[in-house]
């Protein structure tokens, strides 16, 4: 069970790195610097909340807990991560579309990636919430399956940066203080 949470935390790091490094956009909105600052302002508290929730649940799960306690802790973790992901998605949506080539596609990519992450957490929460706790082995097998699915969904939610290449946004993400 301990390796599941470590795996999920590792996947989170990959998703965050992808989100922060992705850059490119299309005109009519905030400057690349303003947009990058808004994105980083949205992702910084999200990352902190995900890390806090993951750490807290890991500590609780490595302690002697019953399946019922573990279920409560995991449901709370995934609900908190789902809420934090939606808040970050909403804040990025509120940031608008950066004034750069492919800005709409970039902005949509960030939002879509966070939607997929949010939904993955919601499905993990619902799956674990439906698990019975009377048989510990069956419960923990179900948790393992839910975390495995969450990891796969994280992989699938990664932002595709292969077609996005804006020097302006790359520079903005490198330079604005909010992204450091």
N, C-alpha and C positions, 0 to 999 in steps of 0.2 A: 504494500500500500504506500509506503514512503516514496518509492521510486515513481509512482504515478504523479504525485504533486511536484516532485523535482522535474519530471518531464514536462508537465504543464507550465511550470515556471520557465523552463528553457524555451518552450514554444513561444511563450509570451515575449521573451527577450527578442526572438527572431522577428516576431510580428512588429514589435515596437521599433526595432532597427529598420525594418522595411518601411514602416510608416514615416519615420523621421527622415530617412534618406531619399524618399521619393520626391521628385520635384519636376513640375512643368505645368503650364496653364494657358488660358485664353482671355482676351481683353474685356474691358468694361467694368472691372471691379477694383478692389484694393490693389495697391502696388505689390510686387512680389515680397518686398520686405515686410509690409504690413500684414500680408496674408500669412507669411511664414511665422511671424510673431504670434498671430492669432492661433495658428495650428499648434505651435509649441505650447502656448498658454492653455490650450484645450488638452493636449496630450500629457503634460507634466502632472497635473493632479490625477488624471486617469491612471497613469503608470504608478504613481505613489499609492493610490487606493488599491489597485490590483496587487501590488507588492505587499501592502499592509494586510489585506485580506488573505492572501496566500500564506504569508508568514504566520499570521494568527491561527489560521486553520491547521497549518502544518504542526504548530506547537500543540494545539489541542488534540490533533489526531495521533501524535506520537506519544501523548500521555495515555495512561490507562483509561480508556473510554469504552462505554458500551456501544453496540451498534446504533441504538437510539440516539445517544449523544453524538456519535460520529455523523449520523444522518442529519441531525439538527445543525451541526457545525457546517457540513458541506452544503446544505440547502441555503444557509445564511451566506456562505462564501459566494456561491454561484449567483444568488440573487443580488448581492452587493456588486459583484463584477458585472453583471448584466446592467444594473442601474448606472454604474460608472461608465460603462461603454456607451450607453445611450446618451448620457450627459456629454461625453466627448464628441459623439457624432453630431448632436444638436449644436454644440458650440462651433464645430467646424462648418456646419451648414450655415450658421449665423455669420461666419466670417466671409461668406460670399464666394465669388469666383475671382481668382487672382488675374490681374491684367498682364497676361503673358500668353504665348502660344499654347494652345490645348488646355487653357485654364479650366474650362468647364469639365473636361475629361479628368483632369487631375483632382479637382474638388470632388467630383462624383466618385472617383476611385477611392479617396480617403473615406468618404461617407459610407460607401458600399462595404469596404473592408471592415469598418467598425460595426455596421449593421450585422454582418456575418458573425463577427466576434460576439456581439450582444446576443444574437440568436443562438449561438453555440452554447453560451453560458446558460441561457434560458432553458434550452433542451436538456443540458446536463442537470440543472436544478430540478426540472420536472421528472426526469428519469430517476434521480436519486430519491426524490420525494415520494415516488410510487413504490420504492423498494420496501419490502417487509423487513423487520429487524429480528424476528423470532429465531431465525437460523443464521448465525453469524457468518458462516462460510458462504452461504448463498448471497447474503447482503454484500459482503466484501467482493465477491465475484461480480456482482452487479455494479458496484462502485468502480471496479477495475474496467469493466466494459464501458461505463459512462465516460470515464476519463480517457480511455482509448479513443472513443468516438470524438470527444472534445479535442484531443490532439489532432486527429485527422481533419476535423473542421477548421482548426487553427491553420493547418497547412493549406487548406483550400481557400481560406480567407485572405491570404497574403496578397498584397497589392502588386499587380503586374506592372513593373517599371520599365519593361523592355522597350516600349514605344514612347516613353516619356523622358524627354531630355531637354530641360530648360536650364541654360547657364545662369539666367537671372534668378531662378528659384534656388538652384544649388548654392549660388553665392549668398542669397538671402538666408537660407537655412544655416549656412556656415557663419554668418556675420551677426545676425540679430541676437541680442543678449538673452532673449527668452528661450533660445534653443541651446544654450550652453549648459 
